Amino acid sequence: MTSEVTDLMGALRDGAMSLDEVAQRFRSRSWPRRAQPRPTTYLEMAAQAQEDPEPDVPGSFDEVTAALYRGEISGEQYEVLAQAMAESKRSEDRLQEEAEQGLNGS
């Protein structure tokens, strides 16, 4: 099963797309969010450490991390793509915040 992310990783690996092109696509796409919130206290971290990890989500940044671990992309490429993904999420957060403020009449 392929996703847009695996297709982009393949295009980067094969040289069909440059790192800048893939990063731009990462900035413009929507990324799935974690189903479970991150722990905020040491007690929550300890409890979560005892649980099974969440499965990889198709179409998520998990696929990029897997490509790094398989040696298909370099650490530098990973960093560029991680920054692009983070920019996309920050942009989505800003839009969500603006929409919520608009609904609340602020």
N, C-alpha and C positions, 0 to 999 in steps of 0.2 A: 504494500500500500504506500503510495507516495503522497506527498503534500507539497504545497508551494515552497515550504522551507527546504525539503529534501531536493526538490527540483533546482532551487537556487544554489544549494550547496554543490550539486552536481555540475551546474553551469560554471560555478567558480572554480571547481576542481579541474574541469575540462578546458578551461580557458575561454569558454563561450561568453562569459561575462567577467568584467573586471571587479575587483574588490569594491571600488567606488560605486559601481552600478548595483551590486548586491546590497551594499549598505543603504543606498537610496531607497531601494525596494523595502528594506527592513524599516526604514523611517516612515514609509507611507502605508504600511500594513497595520492591521489590528492584531494584537497579541493576546492569546488566552491568559486569563488570570488564574492564580492559585485558587483552588476550591476551599482550602483551609487557610485561615489567616496565620501569618507568621507569629511565633511566640513573642511575647513582650517582656516576660519575666523569666528568671532562672528556673523557677518552679515549672512554668509552662515548657521551657526548653527541655528540662529533664523528663517531663512526661512525654513530650513529643519524641524524644530520643528512643523511648521504649516502644514506639509504634512502628509499624511497617512504613517504609517510605511510600509516598504517593507514586503511582505509575507515571511513566512518561506520557505526556499529552501530545498526540499527533499535531503537527503544525505549530508547536511551541518552540521556545528557545532550547528545550531539552535536546532537540535534534542537532542543534549547532554544537552543544556541549558534547554530544556523542561523537560528532565528526571530529572534534578536537581530540578526544580520547582515542579514537581510531587512527589518529595521525593524518587525517584527510585535510586538515587546515592547520595553519601555524598559530602559535600563541598571539602573534601580532594581528593576524586576521581575526582571531576570536575577539580580541579587545576592540577592534574597529566595529565588528558586528554587534558586540554587547552594548557599545555606546549608542549605536544606531537604534537598537531595540529599546534601550532606555529612553532615548529621545522620543520615540513613538509613544511609549507609555506615559511619559510626562505630558505630552501633547494631549493625549486622550484624557488624562486626569484634569488638565486645565479646562478642556471643553466640558467635561462632566461638571466641574465646579461652577463654571459660568452658567451652565444650564440650570443647575440647582439654585443658584443665586437669582436667576431670572424667574424661576417658579416661586421663590419665596418673596419676591418683590423687593429685594435688596438692591 
